[in-house]
Amino acid sequence: MKLTKKNKDSKNNTKAKKENKPKDERALGIAFNILAIFCIVVFCISVVPKAFQNDTFYTIKIGQLIRQNGIDYKDHFSWHENLPYMYPHWLYDIIMSLIFDFAGGYTGLYLSTIVLSVILGVLLYFTNKKISKNAVISFILTIGQMELMRDYIAARAQLVTFALFVATMLLIVKYLEKPKLRYAIGLVVIPIIIANVHSAVFPFYFVLYLPFIAEYAIAAVLDWHLPHKVYQMWITNRIKITNNKLKKAKEGKIEKYQADLQIFNRMLEKSNATFETSLIKQNDRRKKPYKIIIEKNNNVLKLFVIMIICLFTGLLTPIKDMPYTYTYKIMQGNTTESISEHLPLTLINNIPILTIISITLALAMFSKIKIKLRDIFLFGGLTLLALMTRRQVSMLILFGGPVICTMLANLIEMYDKNGTEDFMKYTTSVLGETLTILLVFIISFSMYKKNVNSNYINSNTYPVDATSWIKENLDYKNIKLFNDYNYGSYLLLNDIPVFVDSRCDLYTPEFNGTYNKEKKKYEGKDIFSDYLNVSNISTWYDTKFEEYGVTHVICKDNSKLKMLISKDENYKELYNDSKFVVYERLEK
């Protein structure tokens, strides 16, 4: 049929509209992404605390040591003799020491923390967006996640691994969508970096794979139709046995076996008919599930192969088997019972996490939205880990976010399909951009101004003045100083040998001793327990001081230990600045 000019014009207009619509949507998406990323960057800068934590101090010193001497598997900063040390985050230590020495000292470390915070925020946004397919909810939720992550944003190796874990989730989702080689390479490279930057969390890398593998395994089991196959095997076997009996049967039993054979054949036919019906229903349920979506993506098999390959990447490190054994050893010791981040989470004391869990459960149970089985596994597993140890709360925030983001996106899609697009159009208008940026700036500035006048080292937490006095007035490299766990790292940064510091593993038998097969436990120096017992006054301090040969003591002015030592005539007060006190232990 020949088209008239009018018909041709009409057809061309329709085609142009179809081509222009995706372009308009892409332009809108790009504009919103630029706005979202800019706001996230501003907010991520504001959540970075200016004051450093204790781990940062020993990180600097160990990095400097490795650059000079290499990794010798020995401790050089406590005054205890012959303690082995495995340098569990040696690569991060080197990088931080280089920044400290050649890129602005504490200011350089602060700026590097800001950069890592921004990277984490941007990665979170793209991961949320990729999984939920909703840019608006992803933007809002990313801001909320970074606010909740504020206590975990610090110049520590964990900040690097947070970003690497989020990148892992993003690469997994992309690989399952399109199994490209570059995604696979990224997934193999990341655990190599983790094993060298922060070996303690190496096992968690594989936890991120488990929800996807578990979902595929369940889908595969359902597709096997095991009950039907077992039933069919039983009927087929009965038919075979009956046929054999029929061939050998005498005249009196031929009719009986023939009747049995007919019954079994009818049962087989009925079973096959029932199976075909149930198969149709199952496929319908898969396409339109009531609540739980079970996906069977065959790319998961390739992902599983990548995970197996990654299991061996922990060998690509100079710190021997630490990526594989660190977590197990630390769980065997008593540090998990004494260090706050390893203690179980009490929900009533953490209202934000209680709120997140409650909202997620409410959305899953009482709304009409559907949820993927992998998301149930992921959120449920992370919640369990968070309840077991506070340290894993950060993982619940990071990876529970995409689950909540997807649920909220589905809820909005269900009740207002155009709501997201309308919001994006408004926020990318001149007025919308101005109001959005202004709101983020106000919130960010109110948070940042609390930090701007802070010192990099909090003198109420760390003995800044007392350390200077010790270095000026004592033979500090040759004394045996008893100190607190929380500021031992600051002392060793200043070249003062310590009794204990926040490298808790160093001071436990699991890491400095050997395993006794007969007693089924590690035997070594339990310096950490002795420190706890002295600090908590659960053992007589002077007995332990005599055992270790302690010559001097530094403690907080309001501590239990100071209360006892101040009344002990065998101890002489040398220094007091109303926050910290230094004593000399006199010879008896």
Sequence and secondary structure as in RCSB ss.txt:
>XXXX:A:sequence
MKLTKKNKDSKNNTKAKKENKPKDERALGIAFNILAIFCIVVFCISVVPKAFQNDTFYTIKIGQLIRQNGIDYKD
HFSWHENLPYMYPHWLYDIIMSLIFDFAGGYTGLYLSTIVLSVILGVLLYFTNKKISKNAVISFILTIGQMELMR
DYIAARAQLVTFALFVATMLLIVKYLEKPKLRYAIGLVVIPIIIANVHSAVFPFYFVLYLPFIAEYAIAAVLDWH
LPHKVYQMWITNRIKITNNKLKKAKEGKIEKYQADLQIFNRMLEKSNATFETSLIKQNDRRKKPYKIIIEKNNNV
LKLFVIMIICLFTGLLTPIKDMPYTYTYKIMQGNTTESISEHLPLTLINNIPILTIISITLALAMFSKIKIKLRD
IFLFGGLTLLALMTRRQVSMLILFGGPVICTMLANLIEMYDKNGTEDFMKYTTSVLGETLTILLVFIISFSMYKK
NVNSNYINSNTYPVDATSWIKENLDYKNIKLFNDYNYGSYLLLNDIPVFVDSRCDLYTPEFNGTYNKEKKKYEGK
DIFSDYLNVSNISTWYDTKFEEYGVTHVICKDNSKLKMLISKDENYKELYNDSKFVVYERLEK
>XXXX:A:secstr
    HHHHHHHHHHHHHHHHHHHHHHHHHHHHHHHHHHHHHHHHHHTS SS  HHHHHHHHHHHHHHHH   SB 
 SBSSTT B   TTHHHHHHHHHHHHHTTHHHHHHHHHHHHHHHHHHHHHHHHHHHH  HHHHHHHHHHHHHHTG
GG SSSHHHHHHHHHHHHHHHHHHHHHS  HHHHHHHHHHHHHHHHH GGGTTHHHHTTHHHHHHHHHHHHHHHT
HHHHHHHHHHHHHHHHHHHHHHH  HHHHHHHHHHHHHHHHHHHHHHHHHHHHHHHHHHHHHS SSEE    THH
HHHHHHHHHHTTGGGSSTTTTHHHHHHHHHHHSSGGGTSGGGS   GGG HHHHHHHHHHHHHHHHSS  EEHHH
HHHHHHHHHHHHH GGGHHHHHHHHHHHHHHHHHHHHHHH TTHHHHHHHHHTSHHHHHHHHHHHHHHHHHHHHH
HHT  SS TTTS HHHHHHHHHHS TTTS EE  GGGHHHHHHTT  BS  S GGGGSHHHHSEEETTTTEEES 
 HHHHHHHHHTTSS HHHHHHHHT  EEEEETTSHHHHHHTT TTEEEEEE SSEEEEEE   
